């Protein structure tokens, strides 16, 4: 089955739209439904439910896909997640290429050597809700980074403007492509550049 993310944005799969004020409310409602759906999964009582990504940052242009995150330990089995999330309209994302980033695991970041299993995840996609759901371990550094990065952008207008400028430039390079994998990878350079900034901000906040 084709991953429907490849057709988002028509001629530009990484097309951006201006920030929409209804995004946070949509995310809140979806997260509430997801919380209820996974209630019986081991670790769900202590799980964290986050609205992440650019749609979680007021004023920031974004792809019109709501990014959601659940941080839970242990990482649930794929079959268990599919059973819980399918009735909500979420299906397991497989990626449009064999090497699509962030589908089964995150690319390790940071200087500390960690057990490779800590980067494992499950990615889900909903055409119905135009949403992407990242299921990560509670101890995943990426899970924490996404929240720190979101909050740093919310609090720092200069960083937000800088990030939007990068996103718009990269988006323009994706016209005519079949998916937005290259866009996702290209943003890594910006994350590398600002990681110390947002981590330092988070520690001091």
Order of alpha helices (4+ residues) and beta strands (2+ residues): alpha-beta-beta-alpha-beta-beta-beta-alpha-alpha-alpha-alpha
